[in-house]
């Protein structure tokens, strides 16, 4: 049990920031009409040309204390209807705006007097900033289609500001706040963040876990936003090693009661499943995302985070030994999904589905009542996963073209400290089947020039590689020519997984193709991640002398090796 769960202490939770995370994204900071009026700028109007009724208020910090007067009975239209239940106001404001403790006229307004202080935290206020040239901000950049250096990054660099705003401005069903700090304490990690410091950051200014200063960071290398859209860059395959090492390093410390992973809604399903497979931990891992940016009307991400904290604190995930018994989950829209079976289906709150047709949503959380499970997964995960970092070897064999034949080379998997090497991440390619695609009916591998080209490139650049073939539902059948080309891959050392296309509810049968791995009821994207993990554990298949004409002995050796992969696919 983590130290933070003992003796009634608040749980300590690690929060990891991932890429292109709408859940850590804010809407554009637009200059308010108050600022425009102050500086003689044209007001921002409604589409019909009339002035906007209100300025948007954005959470900001006061620089000095300020006393304000709040009109009594202005918090709700029916407060005054129960006036007899209320105590007296602090005083009255006369027509000139002067404060008096006693009423001086029937026109005086009853008010509450309150002093707002910087240490109170964030307050919603008009956004007063302008561009350096004096013009108002209208979007993330100084203008449309400007280069990155003229764009502000709307994504938070770590989770600390997001959690602060939820804590300060979020309201519970009991009408109170501190929805996060009232339940837990948090450490923040920039595992693969969406926002970065283009000018660097001093050690004293850091809010995440780390030491020393942050050097100037590069978009698409150190951080991965998606706004403006034309500047979007995806994290590379090697970034999975960085994610794995940071999460494993934090959770190996033993001080955390759980962890939250924040990422973009289309891809949180992939990373949280990877962590479910690779991370050796006995505490819960929760993936959160959002279909709408933080602060937007109808935002779902803030509630998902609150629910994740409630889930970790509830300990419904713990077995009799106090260890996590369900593995990594995604908590979205008050539903608890297993990481293996969750998929984004639509870009709206509630747009997540369970894949595979046999479960996936294992419980509910949020209003009303305490978190509850309906089912528990039987698949291996985290601390009992057979492909977690503890079970990965220091090196495996990979296939490589050596002159005119295919040989094997040693591929380092871990460095001297046990961290996963970025160079070790396998290259697994997705293929999709449809009818009427083959150019002829002969079933010749030579027709599949794209697959053959990928095999050739893998043999030169990716010693750990494989394919996931998304075939007919649910059996994973491909065309004859594709199957022939994929046999070339198999006998070149690259394992092939077959799955049904789309969100197939049935299971691929291992007997249908003894030279391929049956992908169970996994989607192609999840099967890809599991195959990558298997390649890190087992290395390549034994390459044969002639991939187009394997001998019976070579075929048997390949089948024997594939059994190791199949065992993992049957149990994870």
C-alpha positions as CSV (number, residue, x, y, z in Angstrom):
1,X,0.0,0.0,0.0
2,X,1.3,3.5,-0.9
3,X,2.4,5.6,2.1
4,X,-0.2,8.2,1.3
5,X,-3.0,5.8,1.9
6,X,-1.9,5.0,5.4
7,X,-3.1,6.4,8.7
8,X,-5.9,8.4,7.2
9,X,-3.6,10.6,5.1
10,X,-4.9,12.1,1.8
11,X,-3.8,9.9,-1.1
12,X,-0.9,11.3,-3.2
13,X,-1.7,10.9,-6.9
14,X,0.7,11.3,-9.8
15,X,-0.7,13.2,-12.8
16,X,1.0,12.7,-16.2
17,X,0.4,15.2,-19.0
18,X,0.2,13.6,-22.5
19,X,0.1,15.0,-26.0
20,X,-2.7,16.9,-27.9
21,X,-4.8,16.9,-24.8
22,X,-8.0,18.8,-25.1
23,X,-8.5,18.2,-21.4
24,X,-5.6,20.5,-20.8
25,X,-6.5,23.0,-23.5
26,X,-8.2,26.3,-23.0
27,X,-10.3,28.4,-25.4
28,X,-8.5,31.4,-27.1
29,X,-7.7,34.3,-24.8
30,X,-9.6,37.1,-26.5
31,X,-9.2,40.8,-25.5
32,X,-12.3,41.9,-23.6
33,X,-14.5,44.9,-24.6
34,X,-13.4,46.5,-21.3
35,X,-9.9,46.6,-22.6
36,X,-10.9,47.7,-26.0
37,X,-12.9,50.6,-24.6
38,X,-10.0,51.6,-22.3
39,X,-7.5,51.6,-25.1
40,X,-9.7,53.1,-27.8
41,X,-10.1,49.9,-29.8
42,X,-13.2,48.8,-31.8
43,X,-15.5,46.6,-29.7
44,X,-16.0,43.0,-30.4
45,X,-19.6,42.7,-31.6
46,X,-22.2,40.0,-32.2
47,X,-22.7,38.7,-35.8
48,X,-25.5,41.3,-36.3
49,X,-23.2,44.1,-35.4
50,X,-24.6,44.9,-32.0
51,X,-22.3,44.9,-29.0
52,X,-21.8,41.8,-27.0
53,X,-23.9,41.7,-23.9
54,X,-21.1,40.4,-21.7
55,X,-17.4,40.0,-21.6
56,X,-16.1,36.5,-21.1
57,X,-14.4,36.2,-17.7
58,X,-11.1,34.3,-17.5
59,X,-9.5,33.0,-14.3
60,X,-6.7,35.4,-13.4
61,X,-4.7,36.5,-10.3
62,X,-5.1,39.7,-8.4
63,X,-2.0,41.8,-7.9
64,X,-3.2,43.5,-4.8
65,X,-6.2,43.4,-2.4
66,X,-9.4,45.1,-3.5
67,X,-12.6,45.7,-1.7
68,X,-15.8,45.1,-3.6
69,X,-19.5,45.5,-2.8
70,X,-21.8,42.7,-3.8
71,X,-25.5,43.5,-4.2
72,X,-27.6,41.5,-1.8
73,X,-29.9,38.8,-3.3
74,X,-28.0,38.9,-6.7
75,X,-26.8,35.3,-6.6
76,X,-30.1,33.7,-7.6
77,X,-33.4,35.2,-8.9
78,X,-35.4,33.7,-5.9
79,X,-33.1,34.8,-3.1
80,X,-35.3,37.8,-2.4
81,X,-38.3,35.6,-2.2
82,X,-36.9,34.2,1.0
83,X,-35.5,37.5,2.4
84,X,-36.8,36.7,5.9
85,X,-34.4,33.8,6.1
86,X,-31.4,36.0,5.5
87,X,-29.2,38.1,7.9
88,X,-28.7,41.8,7.3
89,X,-26.4,43.2,4.7
90,X,-23.0,44.7,5.7
91,X,-24.2,48.1,4.6
92,X,-25.6,50.2,1.7
93,X,-24.4,52.0,-1.3
94,X,-26.0,55.4,-2.1
95,X,-26.7,56.8,-5.5
96,X,-23.1,58.2,-5.7
97,X,-21.6,54.8,-4.9
98,X,-20.6,55.7,-1.3
99,X,-20.8,53.0,1.3
100,X,-22.8,53.5,4.5
101,X,-23.4,51.0,7.3
102,X,-26.9,52.4,7.7
103,X,-29.5,53.1,5.0
104,X,-29.5,56.8,4.0
105,X,-32.2,56.7,1.4
106,X,-34.9,54.3,0.1
107,X,-32.8,54.2,-3.1
108,X,-29.7,52.8,-1.3
109,X,-28.6,49.3,-2.4
110,X,-28.1,46.7,0.3
111,X,-24.6,45.1,-0.2
112,X,-22.1,42.7,1.2
113,X,-18.6,44.1,1.7
114,X,-15.7,41.8,0.8
115,X,-12.0,42.2,0.4
116,X,-10.5,40.0,-2.4
117,X,-6.9,39.1,-1.9
118,X,-4.2,37.7,-4.2
119,X,-3.8,34.7,-1.9
120,X,-7.4,33.8,-2.4
121,X,-6.5,32.2,-5.7
122,X,-7.9,32.8,-9.2
123,X,-10.8,35.0,-9.9
124,X,-12.9,35.2,-13.1
125,X,-12.0,38.6,-14.6
126,X,-12.1,40.4,-18.0
127,X,-9.1,39.7,-20.1
128,X,-7.3,43.0,-20.5
129,X,-4.2,42.0,-22.5
130,X,-3.4,43.3,-26.0
131,X,-0.8,42.4,-28.6
132,X,2.6,44.1,-28.6
133,X,1.4,46.4,-31.5
134,X,-1.6,47.5,-29.4
135,X,-4.1,45.5,-31.4
136,X,-6.5,43.2,-29.6
137,X,-6.1,39.4,-29.4
138,X,-8.7,37.6,-31.5
139,X,-7.2,34.1,-31.7
140,X,-4.2,32.1,-30.5
141,X,-1.9,33.8,-33.0
142,X,-1.3,37.4,-33.9
143,X,-3.2,36.7,-37.1
144,X,-4.4,33.8,-39.3
145,X,-1.8,31.3,-40.5
146,X,1.1,33.0,-38.8
147,X,4.2,30.9,-38.0
148,X,4.7,29.2,-34.6
149,X,6.7,32.0,-33.1
150,X,3.7,34.3,-33.5
151,X,1.3,32.0,-31.8
152,X,0.5,31.5,-28.1
153,X,0.2,27.9,-26.9
154,X,-3.3,27.4,-25.5
155,X,-2.4,24.1,-23.8
156,X,-1.2,24.0,-20.2
157,X,2.4,22.8,-19.8
158,X,1.4,20.4,-17.0
159,X,-1.7,19.6,-14.9
160,X,-1.1,22.1,-12.1
161,X,-3.1,25.0,-13.5
162,X,-5.9,22.8,-14.7
163,X,-6.3,21.3,-11.2
164,X,-6.1,24.7,-9.6
165,X,-8.9,26.0,-11.8
166,X,-11.1,23.0,-11.2
167,X,-10.4,23.3,-7.5
168,X,-11.1,27.0,-7.4
169,X,-14.1,27.3,-9.7
170,X,-15.7,23.8,-9.7
171,X,-18.9,23.4,-7.7
172,X,-20.0,20.1,-6.1
173,X,-23.6,19.0,-5.7
174,X,-23.3,20.3,-2.1
175,X,-22.5,23.8,-3.4
176,X,-18.9,23.8,-2.3
177,X,-15.5,23.7,-4.0
178,X,-12.0,22.3,-3.6
179,X,-13.2,19.2,-5.4
180,X,-9.6,17.9,-5.8
181,X,-7.5,19.2,-3.0
182,X,-10.2,18.3,-0.5
183,X,-9.7,14.6,-1.5
184,X,-6.1,14.2,-2.5
185,X,-2.6,15.7,-3.1
186,X,-0.9,15.7,-6.4
187,X,2.4,15.6,-8.1
188,X,2.6,16.7,-11.8
189,X,4.7,15.2,-14.5
190,X,5.3,16.4,-18.0
191,X,5.5,12.9,-19.6
192,X,4.8,14.0,-23.1
193,X,3.1,17.4,-22.6
194,X,0.8,19.3,-24.9
195,X,2.2,22.7,-23.9
196,X,5.8,23.8,-23.7
197,X,8.1,26.7,-22.8
198,X,9.5,28.1,-26.0
199,X,11.7,30.5,-23.9
200,X,12.6,27.9,-21.3
201,X,11.8,28.0,-17.6
202,X,13.9,28.5,-14.4
203,X,14.0,25.9,-11.7
204,X,12.1,28.3,-9.3
205,X,9.2,28.7,-11.7
206,X,8.6,25.0,-12.3
207,X,5.3,23.5,-11.2
208,X,5.9,19.9,-12.3
209,X,8.2,17.2,-10.8
210,X,11.7,17.8,-12.0
211,X,15.0,19.4,-11.2
212,X,16.9,22.3,-12.6
213,X,15.9,24.6,-15.4
214,X,13.9,23.8,-18.5
215,X,15.8,24.7,-21.7
216,X,13.8,26.3,-24.5
217,X,11.4,23.7,-25.9
218,X,10.5,23.0,-29.5
219,X,7.0,22.3,-30.7
220,X,6.8,18.8,-32.1
221,X,9.9,17.7,-30.3
222,X,9.3,18.6,-26.6
223,X,5.6,19.3,-26.6
224,X,2.7,18.5,-28.9
225,X,-0.3,20.9,-29.2
226,X,-2.8,20.8,-32.1
227,X,-3.7,24.5,-32.3
228,X,-3.5,26.2,-34.6
229,X,-4.3,23.0,-36.6
230,X,-1.8,23.7,-39.4
231,X,1.0,23.6,-36.8
232,X,-0.1,20.2,-35.3
233,X,2.7,17.6,-35.0
234,X,2.2,14.0,-33.7
235,X,4.7,12.5,-31.2
236,X,7.1,9.9,-32.8
237,X,7.0,6.2,-32.1
238,X,10.1,6.5,-29.9
239,X,8.2,8.7,-27.5
240,X,6.5,5.6,-26.1
241,X,9.8,4.8,-24.3
242,X,9.8,8.3,-22.7
243,X,6.3,7.8,-21.5
244,X,7.0,4.3,-20.2
245,X,10.1,5.4,-18.3
246,X,8.6,8.4,-16.7
247,X,5.4,6.6,-15.6
248,X,7.3,3.5,-14.4
249,X,9.9,5.6,-12.6
250,X,7.3,7.6,-10.7
251,X,5.1,4.6,-9.7
252,X,8.1,2.5,-8.7
253,X,8.8,5.1,-6.0
254,X,6.0,3.5,-3.9
255,X,4.7,6.9,-2.7
256,X,1.7,7.2,-5.0
257,X,-1.8,5.8,-4.4
258,X,-2.6,6.0,-8.1
259,X,-2.0,7.8,-11.3
260,X,-3.9,9.9,-13.9
261,X,-2.9,10.0,-17.5
262,X,-4.3,13.1,-19.5
263,X,-4.3,12.9,-23.3
264,X,-6.4,13.8,-26.4
265,X,-9.7,12.0,-26.7
266,X,-8.9,10.0,-29.9
267,X,-5.6,8.6,-28.5
268,X,-6.0,8.2,-24.7
269,X,-7.3,4.7,-25.5
270,X,-4.0,3.7,-27.0
271,X,-1.6,5.1,-24.4
272,X,-3.6,3.9,-21.4
273,X,-3.6,0.4,-22.9
274,X,0.1,0.5,-23.4
275,X,0.6,1.6,-19.8
276,X,-1.7,-1.3,-18.8
277,X,0.6,-3.7,-20.6
278,X,4.0,-2.2,-19.7
279,X,3.8,-0.6,-16.3
280,X,4.6,-2.8,-13.3
281,X,2.5,-1.3,-10.5
282,X,0.0,-2.4,-8.0
283,X,-1.8,1.0,-7.9
284,X,-4.6,2.1,-10.2
285,X,-3.9,3.9,-13.5
286,X,-6.7,6.1,-14.9
287,X,-6.9,7.7,-18.4
288,X,-8.9,10.9,-18.7
289,X,-9.7,12.9,-21.8
290,X,-12.2,15.6,-22.9
291,X,-14.3,16.1,-26.0
292,X,-14.3,19.9,-25.3
293,X,-11.6,22.3,-24.1
294,X,-11.3,23.3,-20.5
295,X,-13.6,26.3,-19.8
296,X,-15.8,25.6,-22.8
297,X,-19.6,25.3,-22.3
298,X,-20.5,21.7,-21.7
299,X,-16.8,20.7,-20.9
300,X,-16.7,17.1,-19.8
301,X,-13.0,16.8,-18.9
302,X,-13.1,18.6,-15.5
303,X,-15.7,16.1,-14.3
304,X,-13.7,13.1,-15.6
305,X,-10.7,14.2,-13.5
306,X,-12.8,14.6,-10.4
307,X,-14.3,11.2,-11.0
308,X,-10.8,9.7,-11.5
309,X,-9.7,11.1,-8.1
310,X,-12.9,9.7,-6.5
311,X,-12.1,6.3,-8.1
312,X,-8.6,6.2,-6.8
313,X,-9.7,7.3,-3.3
314,X,-12.5,4.8,-3.2
315,X,-10.3,1.7,-3.4
316,X,-12.9,-0.3,-5.1
317,X,-10.1,-1.4,-7.4
318,X,-8.2,-3.1,-4.5
319,X,-8.1,-6.9,-4.0
320,X,-7.7,-8.5,-0.6
321,X,-3.9,-7.7,-0.7
322,X,-4.6,-4.1,-1.5
323,X,-3.4,-4.4,-5.1
324,X,-5.2,-3.2,-8.2
325,X,-7.3,-6.0,-9.5
326,X,-8.6,-4.5,-12.8
327,X,-5.6,-2.7,-14.3
328,X,-5.6,0.6,-16.1
329,X,-9.0,2.1,-16.9
330,X,-10.4,5.0,-18.7
331,X,-13.0,7.1,-16.8
332,X,-15.1,9.0,-19.1
333,X,-18.6,10.4,-18.8
334,X,-19.2,8.6,-15.4
335,X,-18.4,5.2,-16.9
336,X,-15.4,3.0,-16.0
337,X,-13.9,1.4,-19.1
338,X,-11.1,-1.2,-19.2
339,X,-8.2,0.2,-21.1
340,X,-8.3,-2.9,-23.4
341,X,-11.8,-2.2,-24.6
342,X,-12.4,1.5,-24.7
343,X,-12.6,3.4,-28.0
344,X,-13.6,6.9,-29.1
345,X,-16.5,6.7,-31.5
346,X,-17.6,10.3,-31.8
347,X,-16.4,13.8,-30.9
348,X,-19.0,14.6,-28.3
349,X,-19.4,14.0,-24.6
350,X,-20.6,10.4,-24.3
351,X,-18.9,9.5,-27.5
352,X,-16.9,6.6,-26.1
353,X,-17.8,2.9,-26.7
354,X,-16.7,-0.5,-25.4
355,X,-15.2,-2.6,-28.1
356,X,-15.1,-6.4,-28.6
357,X,-18.8,-7.0,-27.9
358,X,-18.2,-8.7,-24.5
359,X,-18.0,-6.1,-21.8
360,X,-15.5,-3.2,-21.5
361,X,-17.7,-1.0,-19.3
362,X,-17.1,-2.5,-15.9
363,X,-18.6,0.1,-13.6
364,X,-20.1,3.5,-13.0
365,X,-19.0,6.5,-11.1
366,X,-20.3,10.0,-10.3
367,X,-23.8,11.1,-9.4
368,X,-25.6,9.3,-7.8
369,X,-23.8,7.2,-5.3
370,X,-20.4,5.8,-4.7
371,X,-18.3,4.2,-7.5
372,X,-19.3,0.6,-8.2
373,X,-18.1,-2.3,-10.4
374,X,-20.5,-4.5,-12.3
375,X,-17.8,-6.7,-13.7
376,X,-14.0,-7.3,-13.4
377,X,-11.7,-8.1,-16.2
378,X,-10.0,-11.6,-16.4
379,X,-7.1,-10.2,-18.6
380,X,-3.6,-9.7,-17.3
381,X,-2.6,-6.1,-16.5
382,X,0.1,-3.9,-14.9
383,X,1.7,-5.9,-12.0
384,X,0.6,-9.3,-13.4
385,X,1.2,-8.5,-17.1
386,X,3.7,-10.8,-18.7
387,X,5.0,-8.0,-20.9
388,X,5.5,-5.3,-18.2
389,X,8.9,-3.7,-17.8
390,X,9.9,-6.2,-15.2
391,X,9.5,-9.1,-17.6
392,X,11.3,-7.4,-20.6
393,X,14.9,-8.7,-21.3
394,X,17.9,-6.4,-21.7
395,X,18.1,-7.4,-25.4
396,X,16.3,-9.6,-28.0
397,X,17.0,-10.8,-31.5
398,X,15.8,-8.8,-34.5
399,X,15.8,-9.5,-38.2
400,X,18.0,-7.6,-40.5
401,X,19.0,-7.9,-44.2
402,X,22.6,-9.1,-44.3
403,X,23.9,-9.0,-47.9
404,X,21.6,-11.3,-49.9
405,X,20.0,-13.1,-47.0
406,X,18.1,-12.3,-43.8
407,X,19.9,-12.8,-40.5
408,X,19.5,-11.7,-36.9
409,X,21.1,-9.0,-34.8
410,X,21.0,-8.2,-31.1
411,X,18.6,-5.4,-30.3
412,X,19.1,-3.7,-26.9
413,X,15.8,-3.2,-25.1
414,X,16.9,-1.6,-21.8
415,X,19.8,0.6,-20.8
416,X,22.0,0.0,-17.8
417,X,19.4,1.4,-15.4
418,X,16.5,-0.7,-16.6
419,X,14.9,2.1,-18.7
420,X,13.3,1.3,-22.0
421,X,15.4,2.5,-24.9
422,X,13.7,4.8,-27.5
423,X,15.5,2.8,-30.2
424,X,13.9,-0.4,-29.1
425,X,10.2,0.6,-29.9
426,X,9.1,-1.8,-32.6
427,X,7.6,-0.8,-35.9
428,X,4.2,-2.4,-36.4
429,X,2.1,-1.5,-39.5
430,X,-1.6,-1.7,-39.9
431,X,-3.3,-3.2,-43.0
432,X,-7.0,-3.1,-43.8
433,X,-8.9,-5.5,-46.0
434,X,-11.8,-4.9,-48.3
435,X,-13.4,-6.8,-51.1
436,X,-12.6,-6.1,-54.8
437,X,-9.0,-4.9,-54.1
438,X,-6.7,-7.6,-55.6
439,X,-5.5,-6.8,-59.1
440,X,-5.8,-10.5,-60.1
441,X,-7.2,-13.7,-58.7
442,X,-3.9,-15.6,-58.7
443,X,-3.1,-14.8,-55.1
444,X,0.4,-13.7,-55.9
445,X,2.4,-11.8,-53.2
446,X,4.0,-9.8,-56.0
447,X,0.8,-7.9,-56.4
448,X,1.1,-6.4,-52.9
449,X,3.9,-4.0,-53.7
450,X,3.2,-1.8,-50.6
451,X,3.5,-4.7,-48.2
452,X,6.6,-6.0,-49.9
453,X,8.1,-2.5,-49.8
454,X,7.4,-2.2,-46.1
455,X,9.0,-5.7,-45.5
456,X,12.1,-4.5,-47.3
457,X,12.3,-1.3,-45.4
458,X,11.8,-3.0,-42.1
459,X,14.7,-5.4,-42.9
460,X,16.9,-2.4,-43.4
461,X,15.7,0.0,-40.7
462,X,13.5,-1.8,-38.1
463,X,14.8,-5.1,-36.7
464,X,11.8,-5.4,-34.5
465,X,8.7,-5.1,-36.8
466,X,5.4,-6.7,-37.6
467,X,2.0,-6.3,-39.1
468,X,-1.6,-6.2,-37.9
469,X,-4.1,-7.3,-40.6
470,X,-7.6,-6.0,-40.1
471,X,-9.6,-8.5,-42.1
472,X,-13.2,-9.7,-42.3
473,X,-15.3,-9.5,-39.2
474,X,-14.8,-11.4,-37.0
475,X,-12.4,-13.9,-38.5
476,X,-9.6,-11.6,-39.8
477,X,-9.6,-13.2,-43.3
478,X,-7.6,-11.2,-45.9
479,X,-7.4,-11.6,-49.7
480,X,-5.2,-14.4,-51.1
481,X,-2.5,-12.0,-52.4
482,X,-2.3,-10.1,-49.1
483,X,-2.1,-13.4,-47.2
484,X,0.8,-14.4,-49.5
485,X,2.6,-11.2,-48.9
486,X,2.1,-11.4,-45.2
487,X,3.6,-15.0,-45.2
488,X,6.7,-13.3,-46.6
489,X,6.7,-11.0,-43.6
490,X,6.3,-13.9,-41.2
491,X,9.2,-15.9,-42.7
492,X,11.3,-12.7,-42.7
493,X,11.0,-12.5,-38.9
494,X,7.9,-10.2,-38.7
495,X,4.9,-11.6,-36.8
496,X,1.4,-10.9,-38.2
497,X,-1.7,-10.5,-36.1
498,X,-5.1,-10.9,-37.6
499,X,-8.2,-9.1,-36.2
500,X,-11.7,-8.5,-37.4
501,X,-12.2,-5.1,-39.0
502,X,-13.9,-2.3,-37.2
503,X,-15.3,-2.9,-33.7
504,X,-15.8,-6.7,-34.2
505,X,-17.7,-8.6,-31.5
506,X,-16.4,-12.0,-32.4
507,X,-13.1,-13.7,-31.8
508,X,-10.4,-14.6,-34.4
509,X,-9.7,-18.3,-34.2
510,X,-6.0,-19.3,-34.0
511,X,-6.7,-22.5,-36.0
512,X,-7.7,-20.5,-39.1
513,X,-4.1,-19.4,-39.8
514,X,-1.4,-21.3,-37.9
515,X,1.2,-18.8,-39.3
516,X,-0.5,-15.8,-37.8
517,X,-1.4,-14.6,-34.3
518,X,-5.1,-14.6,-33.6
519,X,-5.9,-11.2,-32.3
520,X,-8.8,-12.3,-30.1
521,X,-11.5,-9.5,-30.1
522,X,-9.0,-6.7,-30.0
523,X,-9.3,-3.7,-32.4
524,X,-6.4,-3.3,-34.8
525,X,-5.0,-0.3,-32.8
526,X,-5.0,-2.3,-29.6
527,X,-3.6,-5.4,-31.3
528,X,-0.8,-3.2,-32.6
529,X,0.2,-2.1,-29.1
530,X,0.2,-5.6,-27.8
531,X,2.3,-6.9,-30.7
532,X,4.8,-4.1,-30.0
533,X,5.0,-5.2,-26.4
534,X,5.4,-8.9,-27.5
535,X,8.3,-7.9,-29.8
536,X,10.0,-6.2,-26.9
537,X,9.7,-9.4,-24.9
538,X,10.3,-12.2,-27.5
539,X,12.1,-10.4,-30.4
540,X,11.6,-11.4,-34.0
541,X,10.4,-14.7,-35.4
542,X,13.2,-16.9,-36.8
543,X,13.9,-15.7,-40.4
544,X,14.2,-18.4,-43.0
545,X,16.7,-18.9,-45.8
546,X,14.1,-18.0,-48.5
547,X,11.0,-16.2,-47.3
548,X,9.1,-17.2,-50.4
549,X,9.9,-20.9,-50.0
550,X,10.3,-22.0,-46.4
551,X,11.2,-25.6,-45.6
552,X,9.0,-27.8,-43.4
553,X,11.5,-27.5,-40.6
554,X,11.5,-23.7,-40.9
555,X,7.8,-23.5,-40.9
556,X,7.6,-25.6,-37.7
557,X,10.2,-23.4,-36.0
558,X,8.1,-20.4,-36.9
559,X,4.9,-22.0,-35.5
560,X,6.7,-22.8,-32.2
561,X,7.8,-19.2,-31.8
562,X,4.3,-17.9,-32.6
563,X,2.9,-19.9,-29.7
564,X,4.7,-17.6,-27.3
565,X,3.0,-14.6,-28.9
566,X,-0.4,-16.3,-29.0
567,X,-0.3,-17.0,-25.2
568,X,0.1,-13.3,-24.6
569,X,-2.7,-12.4,-27.0
570,X,-5.0,-15.0,-25.3
571,X,-4.4,-13.6,-21.8
572,X,-3.9,-9.8,-22.2
